[in-house]
């Protein structure tokens, strides 16, 4: 199952920490003036990118964890690739439930955008990018191929610490409307990760809110959207007034992780709070 395309090797000095930027759920449209529930997603994403560059967080690579576009239109991926150019670091992506099945086709035209799902970083870490998309429906599921691939990569690199990324949430948000759209086969994932004590974290998007919890000894981190935010602990669909955000992670050689969610300093992009769904 191993192939040259599995790997992107980013060399680091020995015992150097790896610094990662995670952005998620940008929900871009084919037209830059389109809005998602009252928020211009192009403008809010640009504001997030500007804030990231202003912070001068020295990251080594970027992980984009799904729902890059909202309307399944190829043009949105071109906008995404053009907008992230100033980050000047390799960016790895995975599918969300709103993404095209063939999203690699437009993205592969940009050298900064990488399609590899197995990323070896330094001497100590690997990143595994999983596809939880079930096209046409909002919930997620890991296919037998994805589960087998994960099992092989964990076994092949059992000496490395592992960061897993996917789009869908594996833990409940305690919002009934949102939890019906989570990963459906969490039990299958649990069986595969159980033997490996060097899996240090699983990161995801999808729920448009921040989470930092433990699941079977593994840290579970969710990251806010760059556009609308979902209100936590709400049985019915509800939007939050908290600003747009992103996540910064530092993977240390001893297997520890420092991670923090950052948000825009202003509430310039408020949604339509009367919306009952999207």
HELIX and SHEET records of a PDB file:
HELIX    1   1 UNK A    4  UNK A    6  5                                   3    
HELIX    2   2 UNK A   41  UNK A   55  1                                  15    
HELIX    3   3 UNK A   75  UNK A   84  1                                  10    
HELIX    4   4 UNK A   85  UNK A   87  5                                   3    
HELIX    5   5 UNK A  103  UNK A  107  1                                   5    
HELIX    6   6 UNK A  144  UNK A  156  1                                  13    
HELIX    7   7 UNK A  176  UNK A  179  1                                   4    
HELIX    8   8 UNK A  186  UNK A  193  1                                   8    
SHEET    1   A 7 UNK A   7  UNK A  10  0                                        
SHEET    2   A 7 UNK A 118  UNK A 121  1                                        
SHEET    3   A 7 UNK A 125  UNK A 129 -1                                        
SHEET    4   A 7 UNK A 161  UNK A 165  1                                        
SHEET    5   A 7 UNK A 199  UNK A 204  1                                        
SHEET    6   A 7 UNK A 218  UNK A 222  1                                        
SHEET    7   A 7 UNK A 211  UNK A 215 -1                                        
SHEET    1   B 6 UNK A 113  UNK A 114  0                                        
SHEET    2   B 6 UNK A  91  UNK A  93  1                                        
SHEET    3   B 6 UNK A  61  UNK A  64  1                                        
SHEET    4   B 6 UNK A  18  UNK A  23  1                                        
SHEET    5   B 6 UNK A 245  UNK A 251 -1                                        
SHEET    6   B 6 UNK A 257  UNK A 263 -1                                        
SHEET    1   C 2 UNK A  35  UNK A  36  0                                        
SHEET    2   C 2 UNK A  39  UNK A  40 -1                                        
END                                                                             
